[in-house]
Amino acid sequence: MKSKIILFLIIVLGLGLRLYKIDIPLADHHSWRQADTAAVARNFIKSGFDFFKPQIDNFIPLHPGVPNKERLFLVEPPIYNSLVAGVYSILGVDIKWARMVSIIFSLGSAILLYLISKKYFGAKVGLLSAFFFSVLPYNIFYSRVVLPEPMIIFLTLGMFYFCLKWLQSQSIVHYSLFMALSAISFTQKSFPFFFFLPLLCLIFQKYKFSFLKQKKLYLWFLVSVLPFLLWRWWIGRFPEGIPGNLWLFNQNNIRFKGAFFYWLFAERIGKLISGYWGLPLLVLGMVLKPKKEGLFFHAWAFSLLIFVCVFAAGNVTHDYYQIPLVPIFCIFMAKGANLLLFDIPEKFSKVLSRLLFAVCCLLFAAFGWYEVRGFYNIQGGVDLAGMAVDELTPKSALVITGDSNDATLLYNTNRWGWTAGYASEYPNSKETIEKLINLGASVYIATKFDRNSEFGKYMIDNYSIIKESDQYILFKLTNL
């Protein structure tokens, strides 16, 4: 009962930390990717629910030269987006509800992490695992983003948990849940596939080489992989809706170069995720000799190391690609913390060990927050510019956003349209504006606008200004 009360308090703490700035506009860190995820959910409300044809707001081709007139966005099956849309249908379209869906999954992950850790190491390590998962600043931010990752972490932890339960009990209920969670997980991002290695460790620990004779394992594999294959077959019929992804593997041959190791192991793992002072606990937990858990947790960590190496460019470019590392890091940190708090070796000073734990916690939280606090800042003017378009133009207006190919501003206008700017296939130019007007564009909005540039003079000379402030400028391109 005491453990349950402490776990409840940890979950309450985690919830409180994740509510920070929950209602700010969607213009924070990595909003370019969040905007597309959020747009799919909102368009399920605006255009009607079609699970097999999720749509974003942007008409810009996902592949250069391949028109995407339906605005399709075919990545993982839109399960997370569908759940958000379901909440929207009840509570109204508001970005805080999408963030709340992610938070609920994250808190569920903390509970599953407790249950998995408790099974092998006892309640103390389980509680410490949930605690670290709840308070790591990096994880706090990425537990409330409008991305499918928090849901996928919950699904994969559930997959591990019910695999453990099934191997122990042989219950058909546990087996069915293990199979269902595996099937959903594998249809989502690529990293769950790398978890075949730790799953194999669990299965081998139970059956040894006789696992090859277990018919249920073949059924599990078939049922788990088939939905992924069917989804890939389906979206292959609509290549215009599939974002380019080959660059994620090894763009610029980054894999195993100095920059690869620096960005992944120093900047991301050492500084951003661990806040420097989480590393002693992490390393201490990793070097402790495995006991009844066997190689399961080390295989879990190793499988993610393989993932990082395979998708080298993606991991170097995007810090949210390292979200899958957090659960296993928290388990190892908990093992290290348990050694300093409770299982203190005779040669260790009890006072100094516990003091070191307190110092590590204080400093990783402080330095982690120092790195993450800027993630909550919104892009200047984007919220006000979006509000102006939403208030001053018809709902049917098609918008050109002139900042860049980032869809954040377009999402905040609550309109469909095109992203045009300095980093887009459609740059700010006379030719682009006239081309998009012919396609139906009726307004142009930008938070970055140079009146003295050739393009700026063209816009001012040829189109009327609906509204201008020190944050944005809004042009009327056609009669509204």
C-alpha positions in Angstrom: 0.0 0.0 0.0 2.8 2.4 0.8 4.4 1.9 -2.6 1.1 2.6 -4.3 0.7 5.9 -2.4 4.2 6.9 -3.3 3.6 6.0 -7.0 0.4 8.0 -6.9 2.3 11.1 -5.6 4.9 10.6 -8.3 2.2 10.6 -10.9 0.6 13.7 -9.4 4.0 15.4 -9.5 4.5 14.3 -13.1 1.1 15.6 -14.1 1.7 19.0 -12.4 5.1 19.4 -14.2 3.5 18.6 -17.6 0.8 21.1 -17.2 3.3 23.9 -17.5 2.3 26.1 -20.5 -0.1 23.5 -21.7 -2.4 26.1 -23.3 0.2 28.1 -25.3 -0.2 28.2 -29.1 1.4 25.5 -31.1 4.5 27.4 -32.0 7.0 25.9 -29.6 10.1 23.7 -30.1 9.7 21.3 -33.1 6.4 22.9 -33.9 7.0 22.2 -37.6 6.4 18.5 -37.0 3.8 19.0 -34.3 1.8 21.2 -36.7 1.3 18.4 -39.2 0.3 15.9 -36.5 -2.2 18.4 -35.1 -3.5 19.4 -38.5 -4.4 15.8 -39.2 -6.5 15.6 -36.0 -8.1 18.9 -36.7 -9.0 18.0 -40.3 -10.7 14.8 -39.1 -13.1 17.3 -37.4 -13.2 19.8 -40.3 -13.4 17.5 -43.2 -14.8 14.3 -41.8 -13.0 11.2 -40.4 -11.1 9.2 -42.9 -8.5 7.0 -41.2 -6.9 5.8 -44.4 -6.5 9.3 -45.9 -5.2 11.6 -43.2 -4.8 15.2 -44.4 -2.6 18.1 -43.3 -3.2 21.8 -44.2 -0.4 22.1 -46.7 -0.8 21.7 -50.5 3.0 21.9 -50.9 4.2 18.6 -52.5 5.9 16.3 -50.0 8.0 15.1 -53.0 9.3 17.9 -55.3 7.3 17.9 -58.5 4.6 15.4 -57.3 1.3 17.2 -56.7 -0.5 16.5 -53.5 -3.9 18.0 -54.2 -5.6 16.0 -51.4 -3.0 17.2 -48.8 -2.3 13.6 -47.8 0.1 12.9 -45.0 0.9 9.2 -45.0 3.4 8.3 -42.3 2.3 6.0 -39.4 -1.4 5.1 -39.2 -3.1 8.1 -37.5 -4.0 6.3 -34.3 -2.8 9.2 -32.1 -4.5 11.8 -34.3 -7.7 9.8 -34.2 -7.7 9.8 -30.4 -7.1 13.5 -30.4 -9.9 14.1 -32.8 -12.2 12.0 -30.6 -11.3 14.3 -27.7 -11.9 17.3 -29.9 -15.3 16.1 -30.9 -16.3 16.2 -27.2 -14.3 19.1 -25.8 -13.8 21.3 -28.8 -10.7 21.9 -31.0 -8.0 23.3 -28.7 -4.4 22.4 -28.7 -4.3 21.9 -25.0 -6.5 18.8 -25.3 -4.1 17.3 -27.8 -1.3 17.9 -25.3 -3.4 16.4 -22.6 -3.7 13.1 -24.6 0.1 12.9 -24.8 0.3 13.6 -21.0 -2.1 10.8 -20.2 0.0 8.3 -22.2 3.2 9.6 -20.5 1.7 9.1 -17.0 0.6 5.6 -18.1 4.2 4.9 -19.2 5.5 5.9 -15.8 3.2 3.3 -14.2 4.2 0.6 -16.7 7.9 1.5 -16.0 7.3 1.0 -12.3 5.6 -2.4 -12.9 8.4 -3.6 -15.2 11.2 -2.5 -12.9 9.4 -3.7 -9.8 9.2 -7.3 -11.2 13.0 -7.6 -11.4 14.4 -5.2 -8.8 11.6 -4.6 -6.3 9.3 -1.7 -5.5 12.1 0.8 -4.6 13.7 0.6 -8.0 10.3 0.6 -9.6 9.4 3.9 -7.8 12.7 5.4 -8.7 12.2 4.5 -12.3 8.8 6.2 -12.4 10.3 9.2 -10.5 13.1 9.8 -13.0 10.7 9.3 -15.9 8.4 11.9 -14.3 10.9 14.6 -13.5 13.6 14.5 -16.3 13.1 18.0 -18.0 13.7 16.6 -21.5 11.0 14.0 -20.9 8.6 16.5 -19.4 8.6 18.6 -22.5 8.4 15.7 -24.9 5.6 14.1 -22.8 3.3 17.0 -23.8 4.1 17.5 -27.4 1.5 16.9 -30.2 3.4 13.9 -31.6 2.7 10.2 -31.5 5.9 9.4 -29.5 4.4 9.5 -26.0 1.7 7.1 -27.2 4.3 4.8 -28.8 6.4 4.8 -25.6 3.3 3.7 -23.7 2.5 1.0 -26.3 6.0 -0.5 -26.3 6.2 -0.5 -22.5 2.9 -2.2 -22.5 4.2 -4.7 -25.0 7.1 -5.5 -22.7 5.0 -5.7 -19.6 2.4 -8.1 -21.1 5.1 -10.2 -22.7 6.5 -10.7 -19.2 3.1 -11.4 -17.8 2.3 -13.9 -20.5 5.6 -15.8 -20.2 5.0 -16.0 -16.5 1.3 -16.9 -16.5 0.6 -18.3 -20.0 -2.7 -16.5 -19.7 -4.6 -16.1 -23.0 -5.6 -12.5 -21.9 -1.9 -11.5 -21.4 -1.0 -13.2 -24.7 -3.7 -11.3 -26.5 -2.7 -8.0 -25.0 0.9 -8.6 -25.8 0.0 -9.4 -29.4 -2.3 -6.4 -29.8 0.2 -3.9 -28.4 2.9 -5.4 -30.5 0.8 -5.1 -33.7 -0.1 -1.4 -32.9 3.5 -0.5 -31.9 5.1 -2.0 -35.1 2.8 0.1 -37.3 4.0 3.3 -35.8 7.6 4.6 -35.8 10.6 2.5 -36.8 12.2 2.1 -33.4 9.7 -0.5 -32.0 11.0 -3.0 -34.5 14.4 -2.8 -32.9 12.8 -4.2 -29.7 12.7 -7.7 -31.2 16.1 -8.1 -29.6 15.0 -7.6 -26.0 11.8 -9.6 -26.7 13.9 -12.4 -27.9 15.9 -12.3 -24.7 12.8 -12.7 -22.7 11.5 -15.5 -24.8 14.8 -17.3 -24.9 15.1 -17.0 -21.1 11.7 -18.8 -20.8 12.0 -21.4 -23.5 15.7 -21.7 -24.4 16.1 -23.2 -27.9 12.7 -24.8 -27.7 11.2 -21.4 -28.5 11.4 -22.5 -32.1 8.7 -25.0 -31.4 6.3 -22.6 -29.8 3.4 -22.1 -32.2 2.1 -19.1 -30.3 5.3 -17.2 -31.1 4.8 -17.7 -34.8 1.2 -16.5 -34.5 2.4 -13.5 -32.5 5.0 -12.6 -35.1 2.5 -12.9 -38.0 -0.2 -10.9 -36.3 2.3 -8.3 -35.1 3.9 -7.6 -38.5 0.9 -8.0 -40.8 -0.7 -4.7 -40.0 2.6 -2.9 -40.7 2.9 -4.6 -44.1 -0.7 -3.9 -45.0 -0.3 -0.2 -44.1 2.9 0.1 -46.2 1.0 -1.5 -49.1 -1.8 0.9 -48.7 0.2 4.1 -48.6 2.4 2.9 -51.4 -0.7 3.6 -53.6 -0.4 7.3 -52.7 3.3 8.2 -53.0 2.4 11.9 -53.1 1.5 11.7 -49.5 4.7 10.1 -48.2 7.4 12.5 -47.0 10.9 11.8 -48.2 12.7 9.7 -45.6 15.8 8.1 -47.1 17.9 11.0 -45.8 17.2 9.8 -42.2 19.7 6.9 -42.6 23.0 8.6 -43.4 22.7 12.0 -45.0 26.1 13.5 -45.6 27.7 10.3 -44.4 27.3 11.4 -40.8 27.3 7.9 -39.3 30.3 7.3 -37.0 31.9 10.6 -37.8 33.1 12.8 -34.9 30.0 15.0 -35.2 27.8 11.9 -34.9 29.3 10.9 -31.5 29.4 14.5 -30.3 25.8 15.3 -31.1 24.4 12.0 -29.9 26.5 11.2 -26.8 27.6 14.6 -25.6 24.9 17.1 -26.6 21.8 14.8 -26.5 22.5 12.0 -24.0 25.0 13.8 -21.8 23.6 17.3 -21.7 20.0 17.5 -22.9 18.6 14.2 -21.6 20.8 13.6 -18.5 21.6 17.2 -17.6 25.2 16.1 -17.1 24.6 14.9 -13.5 22.2 12.1 -14.4 25.1 10.3 -16.1 26.7 9.0 -12.9 23.5 7.3 -11.9 23.0 5.9 -15.4 26.5 4.5 -15.7 26.4 3.1 -12.2 23.2 1.3 -13.0 24.5 -0.1 -16.3 27.7 -1.6 -14.8 25.8 -3.5 -12.0 25.9 -7.2 -12.8 22.6 -8.5 -14.2 20.8 -11.0 -11.9 17.4 -12.6 -12.6 16.7 -10.1 -15.4 19.4 -11.6 -17.5 20.4 -9.5 -20.5 16.9 -8.1 -21.0 17.6 -4.5 -20.0 21.0 -4.4 -21.6 19.5 -5.8 -24.8 16.9 -3.1 -24.6 19.5 -0.4 -24.4 21.7 -2.1 -27.1 18.7 -2.3 -29.5 18.3 1.5 -29.2 22.0 2.0 -29.8 21.5 0.1 -33.1 18.5 2.3 -33.9 20.6 5.4 -33.3 23.3 4.1 -35.6 20.9 2.9 -38.4 19.0 6.2 -38.5 22.1 8.3 -37.9 21.1 11.4 -39.8 17.7 11.5 -38.3 19.0 11.2 -34.8 21.7 13.8 -35.3 19.2 16.2 -36.8 16.2 15.8 -34.5 16.5 15.7 -30.7 13.0 14.1 -30.4 14.4 11.0 -32.1 16.0 10.1 -28.7 12.7 9.9 -26.8 12.8 6.1 -26.9 16.0 6.2 -24.9 14.3 7.7 -21.8 12.6 4.6 -20.3 15.6 2.4 -20.3 17.8 5.2 -19.1 15.4 5.8 -16.2 15.6 2.1 -15.2 19.4 2.1 -15.2 19.4 5.5 -13.3 17.0 3.9 -10.8 19.4 0.9 -10.3 22.3 3.3 -9.7 20.2 5.4 -7.3 19.1 2.3 -5.4 22.7 1.4 -4.8 23.4 4.8 -3.4 20.3 5.0 -1.3 19.5 1.4 -0.1 21.9 -1.2 -1.2 25.0 0.7 -0.2 28.2 -1.5 -0.3 30.2 -1.7 2.9 33.1 0.2 1.4 30.8 3.2 0.6 30.0 5.9 3.0 26.3 5.9 3.6 26.2 9.7 4.2 28.3 10.5 1.2 26.4 8.0 -1.0 23.0 9.6 -0.2 24.4 13.1 -0.5 25.8 12.2 -3.9 22.3 11.0 -4.9 20.7 14.2 -3.7 23.4 16.3 -5.5 22.9 14.4 -8.8 19.1 14.8 -8.7 19.3 18.5 -7.9 21.9 19.2 -10.6 20.5 17.1 -13.4 17.1 18.7 -12.8 18.6 22.2 -12.8 20.9 21.8 -15.8 18.2 19.8 -17.7 15.7 22.6 -17.2 18.3 25.1 -18.3 18.6 23.3 -21.6 14.9 22.7 -22.1 13.3 25.9 -20.9 13.7 27.5 -24.3 11.7 24.7 -25.9 8.5 26.3 -24.5 9.1 29.6 -26.2 6.8 30.3 -29.1 8.0 31.7 -32.5 7.6 35.5 -32.5 4.4 36.7 -34.1 3.2 33.4 -35.3 0.3 33.2 -32.8 -0.8 36.8 -33.5 -0.5 36.4 -37.3 -2.5 33.2 -37.3 -5.2 34.8 -35.1 -5.4 37.8 -37.6 -6.0 35.5 -40.5 -8.6 33.5 -38.6 -10.5 36.6 -37.6 -10.2 38.7 -40.8 -10.6 36.2 -43.6 -13.3 33.8 -44.6 -13.1 30.2 -43.5 -12.8 29.2 -47.1 -9.7 31.4 -47.8 -6.6 29.6 -49.0 -3.5 31.1 -47.4 0.1 31.5 -48.5 2.5 31.8 -45.5 5.7 33.5 -46.4 8.0 32.6 -43.5 9.5 29.3 -44.7 8.4 25.7 -45.4 7.6 25.4 -41.7 3.9 24.7 -41.4 3.6 26.3 -37.9 2.2 29.6 -39.2 -0.2 27.8 -41.6 -1.5 25.7 -38.8 -2.1 28.7 -36.6 -4.2 30.4 -39.4 -6.7 27.5 -39.2 -6.7 27.5 -43.0 -5.4 25.3 -45.8 -2.8 26.7 -48.1 0.8 26.7 -49.1 4.0 27.4 -47.2 6.3 29.6 -49.2 9.5 31.2 -48.1 13.3 31.2 -48.1 13.6 27.4 -47.5 10.7 26.2 -49.6 10.2 24.7 -53.0 7.9 27.7 -53.5 10.2 30.7 -52.7 8.8 34.2 -52.1 8.7 35.6 -55.6 6.3 37.2 -58.1 6.1 33.9 -60.0 5.2 31.9 -56.9 2.5 34.3 -55.8 0.9 34.4 -59.3 1.1 30.7 -59.6 -0.6 30.1 -56.3 -3.3 32.7 -57.0 -4.2 30.7 -60.0 -4.5 27.7 -57.7 -6.9 29.6 -55.5 -4.7 31.4 -52.9 -6.5 34.6 -51.7 -4.3 35.9 -48.8 -0.6 36.2 -47.9 0.7 36.3 -44.3 4.2 36.6 -43.1 6.0 37.4 -39.8 9.3 38.0 -41.7 8.8 40.6 -44.4 11.4 43.0 -45.9 9.7 46.0 -47.5 12.8 47.1 -49.2 13.5 43.8 -51.0 12.4 43.2 -54.6 9.7 40.8 -53.4 8.6 43.2 -50.7 8.2 46.1 -53.1 6.3 43.8 -55.5 3.8 42.8 -52.8 3.2 46.4 -51.6 2.8 47.7 -55.2 0.4 45.1 -56.3 -1.7 43.9 -53.3 -3.6 45.6 -50.6 -2.7 45.2 -46.9 -5.5 43.9 -44.7 -3.6 44.4 -41.5 -0.1 45.2 -40.5 1.7 45.2 -37.1 5.2 45.0 -35.8 4.7 41.2 -35.7 3.2 40.4 -39.1 1.8 41.7 -42.4 -1.4 40.3 -44.1 -2.1 40.9 -47.8 -5.3 40.4 -49.8 -4.4 38.7 -53.1 -7.9 38.4 -54.6 -11.5 39.5 -53.7 -12.5 37.7 -50.5 
